[in-house]
Amino acid sequence: MKIFCQGVGEANPDITGASRAMKKSEFELCTKNGVTDITEIEIGYDGLSVAQSKKGNPLDLTKAQLFLALASEIPDGDKLVPNPNKKWTDVDKSLPDVAITVYGPPPTSGTRDAFVELAMHEGCKALDYFKKKKGELDKDGFEKLVKEKCTPMRQDGPFIEAGENDNLIVQRIEADPNALGIFGYSFLYENQDKLQGVKIAGTSPSFETIADHSYGLSRPLFIYPNLGKAAENPVIDQFVDFYLSDTGIANVAGVGYVAMPAEELQATRDAWTTAKP
């Protein structure tokens, strides 16, 4: 996204993909650098999987439990303190008595952005401390608090940044039955002979639960074409046309992503035919 928004020319892509919606700050960077004729196209869904080895005992976690395990700071009475939880039993006595070990993506990853928004922010909002703060602050003040205090992941050991290589995370959690990994559902789908999905509030990740949004860590996927370049580069229109064709959508599903329901897909196709920046 940063390279896409750096400018117009051969050094910059005419289309970029993203596993979450473009941020306001990114749109402003695009505008500043003359990349102004862009449009947003939703092309399917992905589930953010929290996965574990098939050798491990199946887990079922809430978003609040994920937050209490992975956040840099957590509530203690009426204040926030550095996260003291070392084992899952420290989070909840009903969870396994093993050390918290979770491999995940770095801050530069769209998967990390989506996990923070879908799991960490929603998890912290479910806690009494933040519920109380919501009643005390206006909307902007509360959202600022959530962004500042619920975004940072702990850096004292239990959460381990494994880089952008999801295959490395797969290898590490396959080797350790007590470890968890965070990545897109496609990697769980491709490695289901070795891994199993952790349930989120009782629901397992699957094509069906991601498509109907019953799985709590589902997210939309987007592409962003620079329509300003389409006049001189007809491949842009052709590429998006292919992406939204039956063949293109089948390819999206074929690599482990989830196709949009028929009505949503038709709405996206209709929007593309009349797309304006």
N, C-alpha and C positions, 0 to 999 in steps of 0.2 A: 504493500500500500504506500509506503514511504517513497519507493522508487517511482511508482505510478504517478504520485503527486508532485514529483520534483520538477516536472516540466514536459513540454511537447517536443518530440523529435526522435531520432533513431535510437538514442540512448535510453529512452523510456518506453515501457510497454503501452500498447493501445487498449489493452484489457487486463484487469487484474481480478483474481478471485479472493474471496474472504469467507472465513468460517464464523463471521459475525458481521453485523451491519457496520458500515463506515462510521467512524467517530466524527463528531462535530469538528474536533481539532484537525482531523485529516482532511475533511472537506475544506476547511479554511486554508490549509496548506496547499491543496490543489488550486483553489481560487487565487491565492497569492502568486502561484507560479504559472498561471495562465491555463491550467487544466480545468476549464469551466463547463465544457459541454459533455458532462457525464450523466449517466442514468444508472439506477439500481435495478437489478433483475434477480429475483429469487429463483433458484433452480432446483431446490430440494431440501432435504433435512439430514442432519447427522445427530447421533446421540453421543454425548460425552460419557464414555464408559469409565467407571471405576472397576477395574478388573483384578482378578487374583488367579493364582495357579489352580488347576483342577485338583491338585493334591491337597489344597487347603480346605478347611471347613467353610461352607458357604456363609457369607456375611449378608446382613440386611441392615443398612445404615440410613439414618435421617440426615437431612442437610444440616441440621443443628449439630449433630454428632460429628459430621465432617468438619464443620467450622471449629468445634471445640478441640478437635484433633490436630488441625493444620494451621490455625490462625496464629499470628505472632503474639497477639494479646487477646485475652478472654475475660469475661466479667468475673469478678469476685466480690459479691455483695454490691455495693454502690460505686465500685471503681473497676478500672481495667488493669490487669496485671500481666506480666510476661507469662506465656503459656507454660504451666507446670506439668501438663499431662505427658507422661512417658509411655504408658501402656493404654490399650483400649479400655481396660477396666477402670482407669482413671477418668475416662470420658463417661462411661456408663457401666455399672457393675454387671450388667447382663451380657456385655461384650467379652471376647476372649482375653485371657490373661497373658497377652503377648505384647511385645514392644510395637509401638506405632512406627511403621516403615512404609512410606508412600513415595513412589517415584512419579515425578510430574514434569510438565513442560516449563521452559523458562519464561520470563516476563515478555520476551519478544514474540511469543507465539500467540496466534489467534485462539488456539485451544486454551491457553492459560487465561486469556481475557474472558472467554466464554465460561470457563470453570469458576472464575472469581465472581462473575455476574450471577450465574445460575445456582451455584452451590454456596459459596462463601457469603455473598451478600444476603441471599435468601435465608441461609442458615443463621446468620447473626440476627436478622430481623425477627426470627422465631423465639429468641431468648428474651426473658423478662426484662433484663437490663435495657435492651434496645427498644422493647415495647414501651417502657416507661419514658425513655428519651423521645420517642415519637410523639408522645402526648405533651411533652414539655417544649418541643421545638417546632418552628414552622417547617413547611415542606422542604424548602431549600436548605435550611439548617440541618434537618435530619438526614437528607441525602448526602450532604457534605460530610457529616459524621460517619455515615456508613462507608463512604468512599475512602475516608482517611483511616478509619479504624478496622474495617472489615476486609480491606483489600490485601494488606501485607501478609504473606505466608511466612511461617516461622523459619528461622535459619539456624536453629540449634541442633539439627540432626534428624528428627523424625520425618521431615519433608525434604526430599532430595531432588534437586533439579537435574534432570537427565539429558538436557539438551533437546534439540529438535528431532532427534532420531528415535522415533517410536519403536523401531525394531529393537533398539537397545533396552528400552523399558520392558518389552515383551520377554527378552532373554533374562533380565534380572528377576522379574517376578515369577517366571517359570522355574528358576533355580531356588527361589525362597518361598515356600508355601505360606509364610506369614506376611509377606510383602504385598502391597497393592500398587497398581499403576493407573495413571490417568492418561487417556488418549481418546481419539475418535472411535466410534463404534466400528468403523470399517476395519480397524486393526484387531478388534476382538473377533469380528466376523471371520477375518482371514486366519485367525489363530485359535478357533474354537476347539480344535483338537487338544490344545494345551491349556487354554484359559477358560474361565467362567466369569460372567458379569456379576458384580456385587449389586444386590437389589437396593433400590433407593425408595425408602418408605413402602416396602413390600412389593415393588414392581421391578421386574427384570428388564434390561434393555433388549429390544428386539425390533425388527422392521415395523411390526404392528404398533407397539407401544410408543415408538418414536413418531410414527406418522400421526397417531391420534392424540399425541401430547400427554398421554397418561404417564409416561416415563418422565420423571422430573428434570432430567438433564438433556433434553432434546433442544436442538438449535437449528435455525435456518441457515442455508448456504446461499451465497450471492456471487454474481459476477458484475463487474462495473466496466462497461465499455466507454471509451472516449468518443462520443458521437462527433466531436469536432474534427476527428481524423477520418471519419467514414467516407467523406467525399473523395479524398485522395487515396484511400486504402479500402477498396470494396471487400477485402477479406474480413473486415470487422463485422459487417452485416452478415456475411456468409457464415462466419463462425458462430454468431449468436443464433442465426436461423437453424444451424445444425444442432446446436446445444439444446434448443427447444423442440427439435423434431422427435418423433417417436424413437428413432434410433439413438439420438443423443440422450434422451431421458432413460432409455434402457441401459445405456452405458453408465449413467450415474448410479443406477441401482446395481449394476453388475460389479462395481468395485466396493460395494458395502454401504453406499449411501442410500437414502430413502427417497423415492420419488414422491412428488406432491400428489395429493388426491386429484382426480380428474378435473373437478370444478376449479381448483386453485391453479392447476396447470393451464387451463384454457384462459383464465383471467390474466395470467402472466403472458401468454401468447398474444392475447388481445392488446395488452398494454404495450408490448414490444412493437407491434405493428404501427402504433401511433406514438411511439416514444419520442419525448422531447427532453432536452437537457434539464 
